[in-house]
Amino acid sequence: MGGRLALRFALKHAGLLKGLILESTNFGLPTKKRKNDRKKIDEKRARHIETDFHDFLDKWQQMPLFNSGVEIPVELSQQYRQIQVAQAPDAMANSLRGFGTAKMPVRA
């Protein structure tokens, strides 16, 4: 979400910046259909967060995105889980609804 925030800031306040380096972000979805499809996925995830937060976290961690192939020490993995569990599910769900990829403009 940091990349989306940086993009929005840059577009709104371009005169304040000399440049912008972005990593691992996108410039919006290419079509309205893809945006609408993503909106449905984001809403489903938001409801999952609200109804069964721990199950959501378990499934989220199994996504291929997080499989780096590097063994993570158990202590570090446990610390990461504690940070996740300490989050406010309603705030996370609302963040996804209000600031997820589906909220980016359709790119031209």
Long-range contacts (C-beta under 8 A, 24 or more apart in sequence): 1-95, 1-99, 1-100, 4-99, 4-101, 4-103, 4-104, 5-99, 7-104, 26-101, 26-104, 27-104, 27-107, 28-101, 28-104, 28-105, 28-106, 28-107, 29-101, 29-102, 29-104, 29-106, 29-107, 30-106, 30-107, 31-106, 32-106, 35-102, 35-104, 35-106, 36-102, 38-100, 38-101, 38-102, 39-100, 39-102, 41-102, 42-96, 42-97, 42-100, 42-101, 42-102, 43-97, 45-93, 45-96, 46-93, 46-94, 46-96, 46-97, 47-93, 49-89, 49-92, 49-93, 49-96, 50-89, 50-90, 50-93, 53-85, 53-89, 54-85, 57-81, 57-84, 57-85
